[in-house]
């Protein structure tokens, strides 16, 4: 099941039952009223990817409709303005939907190669797509008004692992051969450099000023600028980092690892800003002797940290020093 809670009192608002399916990826709309999630179906004990995504009301859990493009879904996402959603498939179809009606918004884009991920631009007028193409044509921008596509110059030899779009509509893509490349929305390349270790993804900080790359190893790389590959690392976990996020101004970071802990870091915009700590200083470790921390998030104002443990325990912490 999927449960929605109010913060900060953690009163349960609603629950959505998914059996015999299993919850996959979820996303709230920007106003918090809608919840889009994907599922995996189980047959004979084996997980099968779903060919539909579900849209629910986040207020009462009511099902509003399904997005069913007719093939196995690889990605589903709501637009920033909350008026559209996109689904991508293993067969290369990219379908845009009107929400909450769950109706197709024009013809699907057929790429003929599996689409790994998709991100809307901040004004919701275009999509940035990452595919499994390995010939330097793995990143495209699809203009939803003109229905035209533009391929970005991507020097990577491997397949695309992740795509992200900054608040200023700058684009970053990461490939399986550790290549990280950034562009302006118009396709002008800003920088191209290699990660230190095999990355999971590369994301913009919430202020859009820096990049961070969780890796399959025990640290996270933080890149100072959008077009300067200057970097420092967040070191302290003893196993692979599974997720990372930053507060609203990027001055604090949260990481979660397979070592069962979440960690709070000092991540200023400049070296030794305000003379407090050196960049990458670990400020606190969040954990429980009885259960592993699986998820950690900042509150909207950045003042608190919320952690979820494997035994279902939800805890709140100070984001200043833990």
N, C-alpha and C positions, 0 to 999 in steps of 0.2 A: 504494500500500500504506500501511498504518498500522503503525507500530512503537511498542512500549512499552519504555521504558528504566527501569532502577533508578537512583535518585539517592542518593548523590552520585558513584558510580563509573561511571555511564553504561553499564553493561553491558546489552546488549539482551536483554530478557526474551522477547519474542515478536513476530511479524509477522503481520498479517492482509492477505491479498490481496483487492483490490476489483474488479479488472478484470472486465468493461468499464465499471465504475462509478468515480466519483470521490468521494473523501472530502469530507464537508461539515462538520458540527459534531459535536464529541465531548464527552462528559462522563463523568468517573469517578464511581462511587458514593462515598459518604462514607468507606467502609472501604477503598477502592481495589481492591476485588475485581472489580467489574463495569465495563464500558465500553459506553456507549450512543452510537451515532453514526448520522447521517443521510448519505445519498449522493445524488449526481446521476448520472443515466444519460446516455450519449452515443449519439446516433444521427445518422449522416450528418454528424458533426462538430459537432452542436449539442447544448448541454446541456439536459437535461430534468429537471424536479424529480421526485424519487422518491416513490412511494406507500407506502414502508415505511421503518422504522428498524430497525437491527440491534443486538442485545445480544450481547456477547462476554465471555468470561472475560478479565480483565486479567492473569491469572496465566500462562495458557498460550495465549491467543488463540483458544481453542475457541469456535465459534459456539453460542450458547445458544438462539437463537430470533429471530423477527422480530415487529415490531409493525406490522400492516398494517390501517389503519382503512378502506381502500377508496377513498381519494381522495388527492390530492396533499398531502403533509405540509408544513406551514409551521413547525412547532416540535415538538421532542421533548426530554423532560427527565426525569431521575430525581428521586425525592423525597428529602428529607434523610435519612429513616430507611432508605433503600435498599430498601423493600418495594414501592414503586409506581413507575410511570412514566406520563407523559401524552404523547399526541400530539394535535396540532391540525391542521386542514385548511383548504384554501381554500374548501370548501363550508360551513364553519361547524361541523363536528363536533369535539367534545372527548371523547376516549376515555381512560379510566384503565385501566391494566394492572397485574396482579400480576407481580412479577419475583422470581426469575429464570424463573418458569414461562411468561411471555409470554401470559398468559390475561387476557381482558377482566374488569375488576372492575366489574360492573354495566353498565347501559345508558349509551350515549353521550349527552352533552348536545348538542342540536341548536340552534344559534343563528341559522342562516340568513344569516350574514355571515362573511366570511373572518376567521379568528382569526390575529392577528399573532404573539402570544407568550403564554406561560403560565408562572407561577411558583407553586410550592408554598409554603404557609406553613411556618414552621420546624418545627411538629409534624406536618407532612404530612397534616393533616386537612382542608385546604381548598386551592383553587386560585384565584389571581388571574389574570384573563384580560384581554388587550387585543385589541380587534377593530378593523375598519376602519369601524365606524359613526361618523358625523360629527355626530350630533345630541346630543352630550353623554352618550351611553349606551355609550361605547366601553370602559369599565372595569367589570368584574364580579367578584364573589367567589362562588365555587361551594363550598358546604359539602358535603363528600363523605359525611358521616354522614346528613344529612337530605335530600341531593340537591336542595337549594333554592339559588336564586341571589339575589344582591342587587346592584343597580346603584349604583355610586358616582357622586357629583356631580362631573362633570368638565366644566369650562367651555370646554374647547378646541374650536375649530372644525375643526381638522385631524384626521387619523387618528392613532391611537396608534402610536408608534415603538418604545417599550420599556416594560417593567414590571420592577420589582425589589421585593424584600421584605427588610427589615432583620432583624438578629438578634432584634429586639424586635417583629417582625411589623408594623412600619410599612411602608406601601406608597408607592411613588413611580411616577408615570406621566409620560411625555414625549410630546408630540404634534408633528406636522409643522409646526404654526404656532408652535413655540417655547414652548409652555406647559408648565410643570413644576408638578405638583400632588402633595401628600403627604397621606396619610390614616392614621388608626388602623385597625386591622383591623376594628373595628366600624362603620367607615364615616364616623366623625367627621373632617371635613376639618381638617388642620393648617395648611397654607399653599398658596398658589397664586401663582406668579410666572413671569416670562418669562426665557428664556435670552438671553444677549447676541447669540449667533449661532446659525444653524441647527444643532441638536444631532444627534448620532448616537444617543445614548441618555443616560439618567441612572441612575447606580448608587449604592448605599450603600457607604461604606467598610466594611472588615471589622469595625471596632469598632461600626458602626451609629450613629456620632455625626454623620457628615457625608455630603454628597452630592457626586458629581463628574460633570461633563458633558463628555465629549469632543465636539468640534465638527468640522464640515467645514472649518474653518479651521485655523490652526497653533497653537492653544492649547487648554487645558483649564480649565474653570471649577470651582472648589472652593467649596462652600457650607458656611459654618461650622456652621449648626445645622439641625435637621430642620424647624423652624417659623420660622426667620429667614432671609430671602433675602439675607444678607450674604455677599459673594463676593470672592474674589481669583482671579487667573489664573496659570497656569503657561505662561510665554512663553519661547520659544527655538527651537522647531522652525521650519523654513522651508517646510514643506508640511503638508498635512492630517494631523491626528492620527487614527490608525486604531484604537488601543486604549489603555487606561489601567488600572492596578491599584495598590492600596495594600498595604503590609505589614500585619501583624496589628494593630498599634496605630495605624495611620494616620499615623505620623510621617514616612514616606517614601513617595514615589509613583514609579511607572515609567510612561513613555509611549513609544509607538512611532509613528513617522510615516512618511509616504511619502517623506520626505527621506532615508530609509535608515538612520536612527539611532534608538537608544533613549536616553532621558535619565532621570536620577535627580534627584528633587526633595526639598527639605525642606518638609514639610507639617505643621507642629505644630497642636495643638488650639487654641492661643491665639496672639495676635500676639507675635512675638519671644520665644517660650517658651524659658526657660533662657538667653536672651541669645545664642544661637548664630548664627542667621541670621534674616533676615526671612522671613515666610511666602512660599512660592513661589520661594525661591532655588534655582537650578540647581546641583547638586553634581557631576555627572559626565555625560559623553557616551560612550555605548558604540557603537562602529561599527568597520567594517573597510573598508579602501580597496578591497578586491577584491569585496565582496558587501554587499548591503543587509540590515540587521537587519529581520526580519519579525515576530518574537515576543520578548517579554521577560516574565519571571515572577520573583517572589520565592520563595525557599525557605520552607518552613513556619515556620521560626524567624525569618525575616526578615533573617538575617545575610548572605545571598548573593543574587545576581542571576544568572539563567540567560538567555542570549540565543541565539536561533536565527537564522542568516543564510540568505540565499537560495541559497547554494552548499552548504547542509547542515551548516555548521560550528556546533557547540554550544560555547559558552564560559561560564565561571563567573567572576563578579566579586564584589568586596566591596560590600555594600550600605551601608557607612558613607560612603565618599567615592569609590567606583569603583575 
